Amino acid sequence: AQKVTQAQTEISVVEKEDVTLDCVYETRDTTYYLFWYKQPPSGELVFLIRRNSFDEQNEISGRYSWNFQKSTSSFNFTITASQVVDSAVYFCALRGDTTSGTYKYIFGTGTRLKVLA
Amino acid sequence: DTGVSQNPRHKITKRGQNVTFRCDPISEHNRLYWYRQTLGQGPEFLTYFQNEAQLEKSRLLSDRFSAERPKGSFSTLEIQRTEQGDSAMYLCASTPYGSYEQYFGPGTRLTVT
């Protein structure tokens, strides 16, 4: 069975602080894909990043960075110098290999980030 | 590129009534997903279409739910004999061929009274 766990329900930080959102996943597939999505107060989910299981390179995009570690089945997301506009719910998601017979994406329960001015 | 659109944005219905939602994916996106999202939860997979073929349906999905994508373009999700537990946000997402990123619509919020 596939599972995504986001243990942090809500995090509050003061603007300009760094914050890390944790994501732990479970899958038996050898090939799989991990994602982060942002859901701002307006409600529409926005794609942030995809990482393939065979690519463990960490990635940085502006103030955002992602740390993928297969050894601990984690795909954590760090926002550096947080801003009020980063306030949103962030979801981690997993999609396995379709050879296992499923096309579904499994989402975590999300982490609500509040950045205070 | 106008994005994924969903209609209606809000629907209030009485228990026992049937409702139908529509999703228009991004043009030429051949993959389409329906999800349900309740407060404090992540999107929950309902069903998946590749072109007009429904390739997967959640085992948790009641027989009251049905979805179609007749010409491989827009899709509809119908809920028959609605129950209060069906109250949720229904999300649609599309993905282009060869990609894995999902592009979500704004959702249809259903309230069953």
Contacts between the chains, C-beta under 8 A, distances in Angstrom:
chain1	res1	chain2	res2	distance
A	4	B	42	7.8
A	33	B	100	5.1
A	35	B	100	7.7
A	35	B	101	7.5
A	35	B	102	7.8
A	37	B	104	7.8
A	43	B	89	7.5
A	43	B	106	6.3
A	43	B	107	6.2
A	44	B	104	5.9
A	44	B	105	7.3
A	44	B	106	5.0
A	44	B	107	7.4
A	45	B	43	7.2
A	45	B	91	7.2
A	45	B	93	7.7
A	45	B	102	7.9
A	45	B	104	4.1
A	46	B	104	7.7
A	47	B	101	4.9
A	47	B	102	6.6
A	47	B	103	6.8
A	50	B	100	5.7
A	50	B	101	5.8
A	91	B	42	5.1
A	91	B	43	7.5
A	93	B	42	7.5
A	95	B	100	6.4
A	102	B	56	6.3
A	103	B	31	8.0
A	103	B	48	4.7
A	103	B	50	7.8
A	103	B	55	6.1
A	103	B	56	5.2
A	104	B	45	4.2
A	104	B	48	6.7
A	104	B	56	6.3
A	104	B	58	7.4
A	105	B	33	7.2
A	105	B	43	7.8
A	105	B	45	6.4
A	105	B	102	6.8
A	106	B	45	7.3
A	107	B	42	3.2
A	107	B	43	5.0
A	107	B	44	7.5
A	108	B	42	5.5
A	109	B	40	7.0
A	109	B	41	5.7
A	109	B	42	5.4
A	110	B	40	7.7
A	110	B	41	7.5
A	110	B	42	5.3
